[in-house]
């Protein structure tokens, strides 16, 4: 399994998770065999300064990611990830390692559009 985590820093597993996946400067890619980490890679978000709807999910899809962990994302992004077969999970905070541990333990699940997206009329609820 490959998990991507939005990050504000280029510090691997000790990076601070970004609260908004589309505007984060980095993504930390974590390859897992079961719950064992086999590789950690940091990639730069090419759409950090400006992005159109769907560009960042498409970029993540190109990295063969199975799960996207982030603080928050808009409703459109949630829909695009689901169309790609990527599981979006919001509510992440702390470090990438903290977020990974919470996800693997089952404490971090589900997705809800971020407040900004709802206020702009782009959000819709997802219940899993």
C-alpha positions as CSV (number, residue, x, y, z in Angstrom):
1,X,0.0,0.0,0.0
2,X,1.2,3.5,-0.7
3,X,-0.1,6.4,1.5
4,X,0.4,10.1,0.6
5,X,0.3,12.7,3.4
6,X,0.1,16.5,2.8
7,X,3.0,18.2,4.5
8,X,4.3,21.7,5.3
9,X,7.9,20.6,5.5
10,X,10.4,18.4,3.8
11,X,11.3,16.3,6.8
12,X,9.9,12.9,6.0
13,X,8.0,11.3,8.8
14,X,8.7,14.2,11.2
15,X,7.1,16.8,8.8
16,X,4.1,18.7,10.1
17,X,0.9,17.7,8.3
18,X,-0.6,20.5,6.1
19,X,-4.2,21.5,7.0
20,X,-5.1,21.8,3.3
21,X,-3.9,19.2,0.8
22,X,-4.2,21.3,-2.4
23,X,-2.1,24.2,-1.0
24,X,0.6,22.1,0.7
25,X,4.2,22.5,-0.5
26,X,5.1,18.7,-0.2
27,X,3.6,15.3,-0.1
28,X,5.2,12.5,1.9
29,X,4.8,9.1,0.2
30,X,5.0,6.1,2.5
31,X,5.2,2.6,1.1
32,X,3.9,-0.1,3.5
33,X,4.1,-3.9,3.6
34,X,1.3,-4.6,6.1
35,X,2.1,-2.0,8.8
36,X,5.9,-2.0,8.1
37,X,7.3,1.0,6.4
38,X,9.4,0.0,3.4
39,X,10.1,3.4,1.9
40,X,9.5,7.1,2.6
41,X,9.8,9.7,-0.2
42,X,9.1,13.4,-0.2
43,X,7.8,15.0,-3.4
44,X,7.2,18.6,-4.2
45,X,3.6,19.7,-5.0
46,X,3.9,21.2,-8.5
47,X,0.6,23.0,-8.0
48,X,1.6,24.6,-4.7
49,X,1.1,28.2,-5.8
50,X,-1.9,27.7,-8.0
51,X,-4.1,24.8,-9.0
52,X,-7.2,24.0,-10.9
53,X,-9.8,21.6,-9.6
54,X,-8.7,18.0,-10.2
55,X,-5.0,18.8,-10.9
56,X,-3.6,17.8,-7.5
57,X,-5.7,14.6,-7.2
58,X,-4.5,13.7,-10.7
59,X,-0.9,14.3,-9.7
60,X,-1.4,12.1,-6.6
61,X,-3.0,9.4,-8.8
62,X,0.1,9.4,-11.0
63,X,2.1,8.5,-7.9
64,X,0.2,5.2,-7.6
65,X,-1.2,6.2,-4.2
66,X,-3.9,4.2,-2.4
67,X,-4.8,6.5,0.5
68,X,-4.5,10.3,0.8
69,X,-4.2,11.6,4.4
70,X,-4.6,15.4,5.0
71,X,-6.0,18.0,7.3
72,X,-8.8,19.0,4.9
73,X,-9.8,19.1,1.3
74,X,-12.7,20.4,-0.8
75,X,-15.7,18.4,-1.9
76,X,-14.6,18.3,-5.5
77,X,-11.2,16.9,-4.6
78,X,-12.9,14.2,-2.5
79,X,-15.1,13.2,-5.5
80,X,-12.1,13.1,-7.9
81,X,-10.0,11.0,-5.5
82,X,-12.9,8.5,-5.1
83,X,-13.2,8.3,-8.9
84,X,-9.5,7.4,-9.0
85,X,-10.1,4.7,-6.4
86,X,-8.0,6.6,-3.9
87,X,-9.3,6.7,-0.3
88,X,-9.3,10.3,0.9
89,X,-9.0,10.8,4.7
90,X,-9.3,14.2,6.4
91,X,-8.8,15.4,10.0
92,X,-5.0,14.7,10.0
93,X,-2.8,16.8,12.3
94,X,0.5,16.7,14.0
95,X,3.4,15.0,12.3
96,X,3.3,12.6,9.4
97,X,4.3,9.8,11.7
98,X,1.4,10.7,14.1
99,X,-1.0,10.7,11.3
100,X,0.2,7.4,9.9
101,X,-0.1,5.8,13.3
102,X,-3.6,7.1,13.8
103,X,-4.7,5.8,10.4
104,X,-3.1,2.4,10.8
105,X,-4.8,2.0,14.3
106,X,-8.2,2.9,12.8
107,X,-8.4,6.2,14.8
108,X,-8.3,8.4,11.7
109,X,-11.0,7.5,9.2
110,X,-13.5,9.1,6.9
111,X,-13.7,12.4,5.1
112,X,-15.6,15.6,5.3
113,X,-15.1,18.7,3.1
114,X,-13.2,21.5,4.6
115,X,-15.1,24.5,6.0
116,X,-13.9,26.8,3.2
117,X,-15.2,24.4,0.6
118,X,-18.6,24.2,2.3
119,X,-18.8,28.0,2.6
120,X,-18.1,28.3,-1.1
121,X,-20.8,25.8,-2.0
122,X,-18.4,23.0,-3.1
123,X,-18.8,20.7,-0.1
124,X,-21.0,17.7,0.3
125,X,-21.0,15.1,3.1
126,X,-19.7,11.6,2.7
127,X,-20.5,8.9,5.2
128,X,-18.6,5.7,5.1
